[in-house]
Amino acid sequence: MSKAIRIHAQGGPEVMSYENVTLLPPGPGEVRIRHHAIGVNFLDVYYRKGVYPAPSLPFTPGNEGAGQVIALGEGVRGLKKGDRVAYVSTLGSYSEERNVPAASLVPIPEGISYATAAALMLKGLTAHYLLRRTYRVKPGDIILNHAAAGGVGLILGQWANALGATVIGTVGTDEKAKLAKKKGGYHHVINYRTENFAERVAAITKGEKCHVVYDGVGKDTFPMSLDCLRPLGMFVSFGSASGQIDEFNINILSKKGSLFVTRPTLFSYIAKRTDLLRSATELFEMIEEGYVKIPVHAKAKLSDAIDIHRALESRSTTGATILIP
């Protein structure tokens, strides 16, 4: 018997409950993990509210965690009890223990803590695919990222800076602007609640505008984000913290300069184990070499998940938040 957060009906933070659960032994190809740290992401809110449908009710939320291997299912190779591992996988991480497909696990390098590993898997791998695969940022590029002080934003800003890009970010408060500049590597930060960010981007770039816009905010920043792009630029919508983007006429893309638009998801980019391992290796290298620091700004008990979700939805959080079982 172990503890987990369970959701029996979709809705607000109050639908989550802290309960005893009984786990079956790990099945073929699975590994039992005892969590030391659990990552919290806005993706968890989408599943709780039903924006993304859970496979069944009740369910345990969360897709990201780090811990130790405590049991192996049939056919698992290359892992042993006591191994330190982290993952992004199917729902179920808001728990003391869980069974995880072995193919989802990556080894944690010796110099990286459980807290850092749990905070970086989904957010760090998201920054990786955005910067290295969806649009491959190169020296001299000008990029714009919304929610610059969030968990993905702080990682993405540092990484893009290390790649030699000019990095512009938007935030919703002056306090977040300070954080994005100090911890996120952003060269320019715009408070989109008090400034017209498209006008500011045009001024910063002397009218050249951006090669790519990364947008995890959604409704509040669209379609103005398209006005921040130069001809043949790319708009990457990877989240909707302020709500879903409304349907739009695709012809707007030709009018604004033959723009590209994509809506990627992390799980498409790490569906193959070889891609997962390569992405995780590159992410860990950026951390170990000091180019990217993972700011864990809040730690809470697993039993306090309701309060953490309230803070997350109010968009009062910055950086990464983790739960400790």
C-alpha positions, 0 to 999 in steps of 0.5 A, spaced: 500 500 500 502 506 498 499 513 497 497 517 491 493 523 488 487 520 485 482 524 480 475 521 480 471 526 476 474 532 472 474 539 474 478 544 479 483 543 484 479 540 489 477 534 485 484 531 487 484 527 493 490 523 497 489 516 497 491 509 499 493 505 492 494 498 491 500 497 486 500 490 482 507 487 481 511 490 475 508 487 468 513 485 462 517 490 460 515 495 466 519 497 472 517 499 479 520 506 481 520 509 488 519 516 487 524 521 490 521 527 486 515 529 482 515 534 476 509 539 476 507 541 469 501 545 466 500 539 462 497 536 469 492 541 469 489 540 462 488 532 464 485 534 471 480 539 467 479 534 461 482 539 456 486 532 455 482 526 456 485 521 461 484 514 459 479 512 464 477 515 471 479 515 476 486 516 475 493 519 478 495 525 474 503 527 472 507 525 467 514 526 470 518 523 476 525 521 478 527 516 483 530 509 484 528 502 481 525 497 486 523 492 482 523 489 475 518 486 471 519 480 466 524 481 460 527 488 463 534 488 461 540 494 462 537 496 469 537 493 476 535 495 483 537 501 486 539 505 479 537 512 479 532 514 473 528 519 471 522 519 466 517 522 462 511 517 461 504 515 461 500 518 467 501 516 474 507 520 477 503 523 483 505 517 487 509 515 492 511 509 487 509 507 480 510 502 475 513 505 469 515 502 462 522 501 462 523 504 455 521 511 458 527 511 463 533 514 462 539 514 467 540 520 472 548 522 471 551 522 478 552 530 479 544 531 478 540 531 484 533 527 484 529 534 484 533 537 478 532 531 474 524 531 476 524 538 474 527 538 468 525 532 464 518 534 461 520 542 461 528 540 459 526 535 453 521 540 451 526 546 450 530 541 447 525 539 441 523 546 440 530 549 439 534 543 436 528 540 432 522 544 431 526 550 429 533 549 429 536 555 432 543 557 430 547 563 432 545 570 429 537 568 430 532 572 433 527 568 437 521 570 441 518 566 447 512 567 451 512 565 458 519 567 459 519 566 467 516 559 467 519 552 467 520 551 460 521 559 459 527 559 463 531 553 460 529 555 453 532 562 454 539 560 457 539 554 452 538 559 446 543 564 449 548 559 449 546 557 442 548 564 440 541 567 439 538 574 440 533 572 446 526 576 447 521 574 452 514 576 454 512 575 461 506 578 465 509 582 471 515 586 472 517 581 478 517 575 472 521 580 468 527 581 473 527 573 473 527 572 466 533 577 465 537 574 471 536 567 471 533 565 464 538 569 459 534 573 456 537 579 452 530 583 452 524 582 456 517 585 455 511 585 460 505 583 455 500 586 460 503 593 459 506 593 453 504 592 446 509 586 445 509 586 437 511 593 437 516 592 442 519 586 438 519 591 432 523 596 435 528 591 438 529 588 432 529 594 428 524 592 424 527 585 422 522 581 427 524 574 429 525 567 425 521 564 430 516 565 436 515 559 441 508 560 444 506 556 451 501 561 453 495 561 447 489 565 447 492 571 450 498 572 445 495 570 439 494 572 433 499 578 435 505 573 435 504 572 428 506 580 427 513 578 431 515 574 425 519 576 419 517 573 412 518 565 412 518 565 420 515 560 424 510 560 429 510 554 434 504 553 439 506 548 444 501 550 450 495 554 452 496 556 459 491 562 458 486 558 454 486 555 447 487 559 440 481 560 437 480 557 430 483 562 424 483 563 417 489 560 414 490 565 409 492 570 414 499 566 414 500 568 407 498 575 408 503 576 414 509 573 409 508 566 408 509 564 415 509 557 418 505 554 424 506 548 427 503 545 434 508 540 436 508 535 442 513 532 446 511 525 446 511 525 438 519 527 439 521 522 444 516 516 441 522 512 439 527 510 445 533 512 440 530 519 440 529 520 447 536 517 449 539 522 444 535 528 447 536 526 454 543 526 453 544 533 450 540 536 455 544 533 461 550 535 457 548 542 457 546 542 465 553 539 466 557 544 462 553 549 466 550 552 460 543 551 463 541 551 470 534 548 472 531 553 477 527 549 482 523 555 485 518 551 490 518 544 493 511 541 496 509 535 499 505 530 495 499 531 499 499 539 498 498 538 490 491 541 491 494 548 493 500 547 488 495 546 482 491 553 485 498 557 484 499 554 477 493 556 474 493 563 477 500 563 474 503 566 480 509 560 479 515 561 476 521 556 474 519 549 476 515 546 482 516 539 484 512 534 489 516 530 494 512 524 496 
